[in-house]
Amino acid sequence: MELESKIYVAGHRGLVGSAITTELEKLGYSNIIKRTHAELDLTDQAATRCFFEEEKPDYVFLAAASVGGIVANNTYRADFIYKNLMIQNNVIHESYKAGVKKLLFLGSTCIYPKMAPQPMPEDSLLTGELEYTNEPYAIAKIAGIKTCESYNLQYGTNFLSVMPTNLYGPNDNFDLEKSHVLPAMIRKMHLGKLLMEGRHDDLVADFQRFSKDDTVVDLAFAKAELQKHGITENHITLWGSGTPMREFLWSHDMASACIHVMNEVNFVDVSKGKKEVRNTHINIGTGVDVSIKNLAEIIQNIIGYKGSLIWDDSKPDGTPKKLTDVTKLHELGWKHEVELEEGVRMMYKTYIR
C-alpha cells in the first residue's frame, strides 16, 4: 500500500477495525474510507454495490462482522450465520467487481475443530467437528476463507484471510450478556469492587454509560442488574469451570500483523507448492495460552477486587483448548509485542477512563 492509497476499513468502529484504522493513521496513511453501519449496511447487496462503484477503493480490510461471546453465539445462531455471510459475500464480490488490488478478510480461530491438535495449525481446518456453541459463526468464517480462495483461483484476485485468536483492547464490547470473556471479567470485577466499596453513584454511572434506550437507570436498576449477572457484595459468579485454556492478543498487535500481511504477503506466497490450494489463511496470535481461571486471577489482581470468585460449572466451557500455531506468521516476518498482563492493565485504564 502507498500512503495515499484509497483504503476501505469495513467495520472501522469495532474492536478490530478501530485498531487497524488507528495503526494505519499512525503510519501516515491519509486516504482511509470509513462508513458507519447507519451510513452503509453491508448486508444490503445493492447498497454495498453502489458504495464500491462510487468509491473504488484500492485496498480493503474486511473487519466488519456480527460478533459476541459464548452466550451470544449460542443464543443468536441465525443472526450470526446470516449477517456474517451477507456482509462478507457482498464485500468480497463487490471488491472483485471494483478491481480492488488486495483484500484482507478477518475471521476467527473458532473455525478450527473442537478437538483440533494443539497448537492449531492452519491445515487442521475442516478435519473435525466444530464447537457447537459457535458453529454458525465458525461456518460463516470458513465460508469467507473459501470465498477468498475461490475468487483468487477463478478470477486471479489477491484476497487473503487471517484468523486472529481471542482479541481484546480499546473499543471492546463490555455488554454483560454479549461480550467476550476478558472484557466481561473486567467489567464484572470493576462493578464488584464498586459494590464492595459502597460507591453507589459510580455504579449507577457505569450502567448509565452503557444504557442505549430510555431505561431509568438508578440504584435499584443497577442492583437488579448486578444480581442478574452474579455480582454480590462479597463474590462474583463466573461461567464454566475455569479450566479451558485460551490465548489472548492485544488488538493493536493484531492490527500491526494485518498491515504487515497486507503490505508484505500475496496469495501466491501462501498457495505456492500446493497441488490442491486450500488452507491459505494465516493464524494471528501469540502462541501462548492461559487458563480462564488464571486469567480471572490476573484481572482480579490488576483491578484490586477483594471478593471471592465462584465458578458455575453448570454453564458451558466451550472448546477445552484453543492455541494457535503461529509458525506461518513468524515465517512471514511478524511477532507480537504486548504480553497479556501488560495488555490487561492498558485495557482497564482505558475502561475506567
Secondary structure as the mmCIF struct_conf table of DSSP 4:
data_model
#
loop_
_struct_conf.conf_type_id
_struct_conf.id
_struct_conf.beg_label_comp_id
_struct_conf.beg_label_asym_id
_struct_conf.beg_label_seq_id
_struct_conf.end_label_comp_id
_struct_conf.end_label_asym_id
_struct_conf.end_label_seq_id
TURN_TY1_P TURN_TY1_P1 LEU A 3 GLU A 4
BEND BEND1 SER A 5 SER A 5
STRN STRN1 ILE A 7 ALA A 10
TURN_TY1_P TURN_TY1_P2 GLY A 11 ARG A 13
BEND BEND2 GLY A 14 GLY A 14
HELX_RH_AL_P HELX_RH_AL_P1 LEU A 15 LYS A 26
TURN_TY1_P TURN_TY1_P3 LEU A 27 GLY A 28
STRN STRN2 ILE A 32 ILE A 33
TURN_TY1_P TURN_TY1_P4 HIS A 37 GLU A 39
TURN_TY1_P TURN_TY1_P5 LEU A 42 THR A 43
HELX_RH_AL_P HELX_RH_AL_P2 GLN A 45 GLU A 55
BEND BEND3 ASP A 58 ASP A 58
STRN STRN3 TYR A 59 LEU A 62
HELX_RH_AL_P HELX_RH_AL_P3 ILE A 70 THR A 75
BEND BEND4 TYR A 76 TYR A 76
HELX_RH_AL_P HELX_RH_AL_P4 ARG A 77 ALA A 98
TURN_TY1_P TURN_TY1_P6 GLY A 99 GLY A 99
BEND BEND5 LYS A 101 LYS A 101
STRN STRN4 LYS A 102 LEU A 106
HELX_RH_3T_P HELX_RH_3T_P1 THR A 109 ILE A 111
BEND BEND6 TYR A 112 TYR A 112
TURN_TY1_P TURN_TY1_P7 LYS A 114 MET A 115
BEND BEND7 GLN A 118 PRO A 119
STRN STRN5 MET A 120 MET A 120
HELX_RH_3T_P HELX_RH_3T_P2 GLU A 122 SER A 124
TURN_TY1_P TURN_TY1_P8 LEU A 125 LEU A 126
BEND BEND8 THR A 127 GLY A 128
HELX_LH_PP_P HELX_LH_PP_P1 GLU A 129 GLU A 131
HELX_RH_3T_P HELX_RH_3T_P3 TYR A 132 ASN A 134
HELX_RH_AL_P HELX_RH_AL_P5 GLU A 135 TYR A 155
STRN STRN6 PHE A 159 PRO A 164
STRN STRN7 ASN A 166 TYR A 168
TURN_TY1_P TURN_TY1_P9 PRO A 170 ASN A 171
TURN_TY1_P TURN_TY1_P10 LEU A 176 LYS A 178
BEND BEND9 SER A 179 SER A 179
HELX_RH_AL_P HELX_RH_AL_P6 VAL A 181 MET A 196
TURN_TY1_P TURN_TY1_P11 GLU A 197 GLY A 198
HELX_RH_AL_P HELX_RH_AL_P7 HIS A 200 PHE A 210
BEND BEND10 ASP A 213 ASP A 214
HELX_RH_AL_P HELX_RH_AL_P8 LEU A 219 LYS A 228
TURN_TY1_P TURN_TY1_P12 HIS A 229 GLY A 230
STRN STRN8 ILE A 231 ILE A 231
BEND BEND11 GLU A 233 ASN A 234
STRN STRN9 HIS A 235 TRP A 239
BEND BEND12 GLY A 240 GLY A 240
BEND BEND13 GLY A 242 GLY A 242
STRN STRN10 MET A 245 ARG A 246
STRN STRN11 PHE A 248 TRP A 250
HELX_RH_AL_P HELX_RH_AL_P9 SER A 251 GLU A 264
HELX_RH_AL_P HELX_RH_AL_P10 PHE A 267 SER A 271
TURN_TY1_P TURN_TY1_P13 LYS A 272 GLY A 273
BEND BEND14 LYS A 275 GLU A 276
STRN STRN12 ILE A 282 ILE A 284
BEND BEND15 GLY A 285 GLY A 285
BEND BEND16 GLY A 287 GLY A 287
STRN STRN13 VAL A 290 SER A 291
HELX_RH_AL_P HELX_RH_AL_P11 ILE A 292 ILE A 303
TURN_TY1_P TURN_TY1_P14 GLY A 304 GLY A 304
BEND BEND17 GLY A 307 GLY A 307
STRN STRN14 SER A 308 ASP A 312
TURN_TY1_P TURN_TY1_P15 ASP A 313 SER A 314
BEND BEND18 LYS A 315 LYS A 315
BEND BEND19 PRO A 320 PRO A 320
STRN STRN15 LYS A 321 LYS A 322
STRN STRN16 THR A 324 THR A 324
HELX_RH_AL_P HELX_RH_AL_P12 THR A 327 GLU A 331
TURN_TY1_P TURN_TY1_P16 LEU A 332 GLY A 333
HELX_RH_AL_P HELX_RH_AL_P13 LEU A 340 ILE A 352
#
